[in-house]
Structures are given as structure tokens and as C-alpha cells.
Amino acid sequence: MKVTHIANLDAVSQLSEAEKELLRPVADKYAFRTNSYYNSLINWDDPADPIKRLIMPTVDELFEWGELDASNEKSFQPIDGLEHKYGSTALMLVNDVCGAYCRFCFRKRLFQDDNEEVVRDVSEGIKYVKQHPEINNILLSGGDPLMMSTRNLAEIMKSINEVPHVKTVRIGTKMIAFDPYRILNDKPLLDLLGDFNKQKQIYIVLHFNHPRELTKEAQHAISEIRKKEITVINQTPIIQGVNDSPELLGELFNTLCNLGISQYYVFACRPTAGNKTYMIPLEESFEIFQKSRASLSGLAKMARFVMSHASGKIEVIGFLGDSVIMKYHSAADPKNKDRVFMFDRDPNAYWFDDYLLQDNAKI
């Protein structure tokens, strides 16, 4: 199948002219991109279709709320293109394009014209990693690394392979959901991943948000990756109007488990600019997460529910009476490692910062 990329609302034939006119200011503010394959998954007769909500702009995004860099990622970038927030991990921003753009994206700033956080030349990033032997794993992200040409990705992998203290490489990608033919039509890419996996441990971190994204083509692409003995995991935020029901989220986890894929993290949707319409209060999100796992096997409910906060990855542990308990799963400041928090429950809180405003926060 030939997949056509669409970067202009005018090319979306399923939208009326009135809809296009209404949504143009949104697409002008926050970049729009989709493709013919992903659009084919949408039930265009359903105005609340979850796949449509994932990819098509909504005027609600113009509501002024949140920040473009809600987790202050830029402050952890010692050089352009590389984030070093946690001691053993380097995150490399290797691309500023995705197969399509999730409307709730927490890095939508990277797709704006004045972005300077992504670099095409990773040589300075590799040099930095070589100078920091505590870094034993690299996460390739962006943008989507699998939107790069196989040749360019091979060059990056070759550079990483020359760093002996890096043992593990994660590749964060939504391409298998957006365009599984990127895998199915490129045997050299599969060979590259398979060959590299014999030298460093590769994890492909998928981004499936809804069970309908797991088409037969997507499942075929996953199978081809797993044949290379590569570990495949998934992560997703909980998104209002997309996967905010226990039954649907449980179906996603169970389907992934049956494909041999563990659910890695489930995120609270990040309070990025334009994201108010996709957010759910934190405690409600956690309850959805908990209920979704009630009827699953242990293999299907291995995920942790976390916030990617500026200070670290904060896991919500549970409720104790009128209190909510959290802990640092990962901390930017090593002194906060495994630190536990207890706050009064707040049904209107969306983010860790909302709890820090409590006068009697037990920290």
C-alpha cells in the first residue's frame, strides 16, 4: 500500500469546507500532519471518533492553558539535541518530524519554525555520551526516529555502537500505529535493527493509544520486529475522549499482551499548551487506570501510572483514606530518589504542581 502524507487541512477530503475554515487557526498554531493510512481508520460519520480526535485539530486547542515545555525539558539539555535528566540515561532528539502529529503531543514545540532543540548531526551528542561513562542507555526520540531514512538511522546506530559503556538503546516510535508499511516495506530497516540488536540491546517503545490502531497491518509489522528478537513495549497517556474508559484501556493492554508486548508506562496527559481538552484530572485518570487492570492477568497489568514532571518521573501509588500517595520513580535530583509524598486528595488537580500548592502537603 502506498501511504500519502497530508500536511494541509485542504487535502483532507472528508472534512467539509466549513470545518476546514474553522480549524485553520488551530493548524496554524499547532502543526498538523496525518496520512492516508491513518485517516482510513477514522469513522468519519462519528463526530466523536477516537482516532479522529487523536489526529484532527479541534478549536478547543485554542483555549489558553498550559505551557509549550510543560516539563521544562530544555533545562536538562547540556547541548542541543541531547537531554540528560537522569544519570544513566541520555535522550537524543534526532528528528523533528513524525508520521502524523498527535494533537495532545507534549513536544509540539519541536514542530514550530523557531525550534532549535533538534539536531540532525548527532556527533556532539555522541561526544557528550562518551565523556559520561555513567550513561549506559540512550533513548532515541524526537519527532520519530523511524521517520528518518534507514541510511541516516544506520549512521546514528553506528555512532552509538562505538560507545562501549552504552548497553541499551530505546527507540520511541508511533510509526507502527501511524504507518506500519514503514516496517513492512523496508527490509533493510528490519535488518538494521536486527543486526544492531546483536551488539546492543534494543527496545522498540511503541505508542498505541487505542485498540483500533492495532490493525492487522500494525500487528504484522510488530511480528516482523519481534522476529528479530527485539523487545517491544508500549506506552500511552490517558486522553480524554480517546481511551478514558477502564474497559477500553483494559482492551488495549490485553490485546498488546496477546501480541507479546508489555505495557511500559501509562502517563497522565501532560499540561502542554493547547492540551486542556485532552486532560483528565489526575485522580480520575488513576482510577481509570486501576479499574482497567481489574480483570487482566498479571502479564497484562505490569504498567506504572506516572507523570513526567520537571523534577522527575512521579508514580501515583494509590489512595489511603483522604490522601493520595506518590513517589519518585526517577528523579532529576538524586537526593529525591524513591522519595514518597502524601497529599490531600484533590479531584480538581491535573498535575503534581497542583498538589504542591496545598498548605499541609506532607513531603
Helices and strands as residue ranges (DSSP letters): E 5-6, G 9-11, H 17-29, E 34-35, H 36-39, H 50-55, G 59-62, G 73-76, E 82-86, E 89-95, G 108-111, H 123-130, E 137-142, G 145-147, H 150-161, E 168-172, H 175-178, H 181-184, H 187-197, E 201-206, G 211-213, H 216-226, E 231-238, H 246-258, E 262-268, G 276-278, H 282-292, G 298-300, E 304-309, E 312-320, E 323-331, G 334-336, E 340-344, H 352-356
